Amino acid sequence: MRAGFRMILEATGDIVVIGEAADGAQALDAVARLRPDVVFMDVQMPGIDGLEATRRIVADDGNTSAVVVVTTFDRDDYLFQALQAGASGFLLKNAGPEELTAAVRVAAAGDALLAPEVTRRVIERFAVVSDEPAPTASVPPPAPSPADHGLTEREAEVLRLLARALSNAEIARELFIGDATVKTHVSNILIKLGARDRVAAVVFAHRNGLA
């Protein structure tokens, strides 16, 4: 599988595979030594599994590698654990060559890498969680406003559209602004929320009632 991925990626001419690993421990060592832009991470591996390896990579403040989880299993528990661990995307191993190469470029650019149907599952999951009443609270706390997180009204609009899985181009059309302006807003949102990427911003928005 790794050999196949390497052939597909290096056939592009502008993507270089700088390392491989057979398990989570090897992956952590390789990332620490090589500092790749993007890591393709399996889930089920001996020793340290891919989810724990992802958590450790993301938790390393000195590391800027984006992690894309690539697994055979289309399971919601893997999907949500991967995103909560800080993964920048989620792919299945049956993804075509175009999807794999696009994944590298999208993740390296700091964008989210989730198919629309996967994004809907994420939104539905966090919508259900946010609708559950708190078991011990007699009076529900007030919903946070975007301003509580330092967001401007326009940034709050962009975040809500991000949470609907819209691309930058779709957000630009929705708000009648330029693509470059959207990119600037997204960058500001990530900085203000302390979010690693768009996926983390979407999860944050649903968890905190901002979407």
Phi, psi and omega in degrees: 000316180296320179297321179294317178299316181301315181299316181296313185290317183284344176291345180290331181091342181238004176244130181241126175274114187259357180188160176223158179213146182264347179205179184296320180296317178296324180297315179298318179295316182295318180296319180297323182278320192260338179050060181289159175289320184223140176243126168269120187240125173284169179260300183274107178218154178293152179072239178283118181281174185293329180291317178292321178298320178298315179304316183291322178296313182293326182288345180282107183299334181276358183253137179242013181292134173272134182253126174247119179279127180237114186223157176284337192259116178274073183245135181298323182295321176295317181301308185289322177295323179296315180293319179293332177286346178109010179297146180270356180185173184214119180232155171264153184292346177272010177298143181285169180305320181296320180293321181294314180291323177296325181300318180298312184293318181295312181295320180296331179277358179085013181265167179282150179230079178225131174296152182307319181292328177290319179300318179299321179295321177297312181298315180298320181297312183285334175295318178296315180299317184289339180276348182286131180291146176291131187291335185247353185273127178276329178235121182295140179291152179296143179294137180293147176264156177305326181297332178298336180255012176082010182276140172283169179300319180293318178297323177296321177298315181296320180297319179297323179287325173301319182291345174267010176069028177279145175281172177301317181296320180292322177295319179300316179293322181295321185259000180058046177229171183280157179301319181296324178294319178299315181300321178295316179299316181298317178300316179296321179298314181299319180295313184291326180272353184066031183267139183289325183201186184296323179300314180298323179294320179295314178299316179301316182299316181287324179292329188252014174070025182263358183246000000 
